[in-house]
Amino acid sequence: MNEIEDVTGIAFSSNGKWAITGSAFSNPNRVILWDVSTGEEIRRLELAGTGFRPIFDVEFGPGDQTVLGADVDSLCLWDVETGKIIRRYTGLTSVIWSYDISSDGSIFWLAPTTMR
């Protein structure tokens, strides 16, 4: 990681070998997968589309095979191996500041802000 990275969310894999970071301000629209032992970037998980799409929090899914990240109006689930979005949950009505995923991957808990 370098000194210009804007990190607003971070999570470690269950085995501690990887970390993921999300960014909301200077470098939005992506999550980065890192090798913890070397500090090297492994892969960027990009959000499709244009415009300002901040990611405030990130989480690993069950078995560290997926990554969960939310932007301003959707929740995205990426495949760690390919870096591709597996599923995009749309229709969110406010910014999601924090979230978590159950150990079996069947439930997402979201902590939105109320925007009026």
N, C-alpha and C positions, 0 to 999 in steps of 0.2 A: 504494500500500500504506500502511496506517496503522500506528501504533505498537502496536495491540492484536492484530495478526495473529500467529498462532502458526504459524511456518513450519518444517516439519521436512524438506521436500524442495523443491528448485527445479531447473528445467531451462530452457534457452533453446532457441528454435526454431533451425533450421539457418540461417535468414537473419538471425537476431538481432532480429527485429521483435517477437516475443512472448516471454513468460516464463510458466511455470506454477508454481504453488506448491501443496503439499499441507500439511495440518495434522493433528496427532495429539492435541493436548491441549485447548486452550481452545476451538477451533472445528473439531472433527473432522467427518467425513462429507462432505467436498467438496474439489475441486480448483478453483483459480481461474486463469483465463487473463487475462494482463495485456498491455497495450500498453506496450512498453518505452520508447518515446519520450515518452509522456505520463504514464506511471505509473497510468493509469486501468484499472479493471477492465473487461474485455470480456464475460466470461461465467463463470458458476459451473457446474461439472460436479458434480452432486449424486449421492450414493449413496442408493439407495432403502433403506427399512427404518428401524428405530428402534434406539436404543441407541448405545453408544459404539463408533464404527467409525473408528479412527485411520488416517490415511494417512501413512506415513513417508517415502515416496519417490515421485517422478513422473518420467515420461519422455515425450518426443514420439515418435510412430511415424514411419515412412517418409513423407517429403514433408510432414511437419508436419500431416497430415490427421487424425491420431488422437492420443490421449493415453492413456497406460497408468498405472494407479494400483491399489494393492492395499490392502485393509482387512484385518481380522483373519482372514477365512476365504475370501477370493476375490480374484481379479485382474480388474480391469475395464478394458475398452477403450472409450473414448468417441470419438464423432465431434466434431471441433473445431467444425465449422460449426453443427451442430444442438444440441450439448450433450447428446445422448442416448447412453445406453450401447448400443454395437453388440453387444458380447459380454461375458458374465460367466463367468469360469472358476472353478468352485467345487471344493470338496473339499480345500482347503489344510489342512494339519494343524498349522501353526505360523505365527506372525507373519512376514511378509516385510519385511525391513528395507531391502533394496535389490534392484534389478532393472534389466534393460536389454532392449532389443528389437533384433533384427538389422536390417540396412539394408533387407532385403526384406520384413520383417515376419513371417517364417515361424518364427522361433525366439525364445523368451523365456528369459532367464537369470535365475534367482531365487536370492537369498541369504537363506534362512530362518533363524530361530533355532530351536533345539531346545527344546521345552517338554515337560517330563516331570512 
